[in-house]
Amino acid sequence: MKGFFVQLLKVVATAVVSAPLAVMLTWMLLPFWDWLEASTGLESRGHSGPSGWCYLAVYGVLLVASLSLLFWPRSRAQGEHSPS
C-alpha cells in the first residue's frame, strides 16, 4: 500500500510542476501558434495571448512526456534484457 501512495505522490507532484512550465512553454511557442492560425484558420491566439486549448495541448504533451519518463521501466533504461 505504501508503494501506491508513493506512486500517487509522484504523479501529483509531476502534474503540479508541469502546470507553470506548460504556461511558460505556451508563451514561448507564440510564433508557432501564429503560424498555426495563419495556415489552418484555427483560432489559436486571442487578444490577450494564446487560446485556452493551446495551454491544455502543451500541458497534456508535457504531462504525458514527464510521466512516461518517470515510469519508464528501469530495465529498459539501463539496457538490461530479460532472458529468453
N, C-alpha and C positions, 0 to 999 in steps of 0.2 A: 504494500500500500504506500510505503514511503517513496518508492520509485515513481509511482503515479503522480504524486504531488510535486516531486522534483521536475518531472517532465512538464507538468502543467505550469509550473512557475517559469520554466524556460520559454514556453510558448507565450505566456502573458508578457514576460519581460521583452521578448523579441517583438511582439506586437506594439508595445508601448514605445520602445526605442525606434521602431520603424516609422512611426507616425510623423515626428518632426523631420526626420530625414526625407520622407516622401514629400513633404511640403517644400523643403529646400530644393530637392531634385526637380519637382514640378516647375518651380520658378526658373531653375537653370535651363529647363527644356523649352522656354518660351519661343525660341526660333523654330523648334520642331513643331510646336502647336500652331504657330503662324503658317508654316508650310503645309501642315495637315489641313488646316481650314481652307487655305487657298487652293489646294489641289483636289480636295474632296467635297468642299462645301459644308462639311460637318462643323457645326458651331463648337469651337474649342477654345475660344478666347472671348471673354466679355469685356465690359468697360473697366473692370477692376482687376483683371488678371485671368488666369486660366479658369475654365468652367469646372464645375464640381466633378464631372465624370473624369476629368484629367487627373485630379488628385486621387480619386478612387482607383484609376487604372495604374498609376505609378505606385500607390500604396500596395495594391494587390500583387503586382510583379515583384516589388521589393520584399514583401512578406513571404511570398512563395519561395523566392530565391534564398532568403535568410533561413527559413525553416528547412528547406532542402539541405542546405549546408550544415545546419545544426544537427539534423537527424540522419545525415549520410552515414551508412554503415561503416564502422571503423575498419573492418577487414578490407573493404574495397579501397578506402582512402590510404591504407598502408601498403597496398599491393599484395596482400595475402590472398591465396587461393585455397578453397576448400578441396580436400582430396576427392578424386573421382571414384 
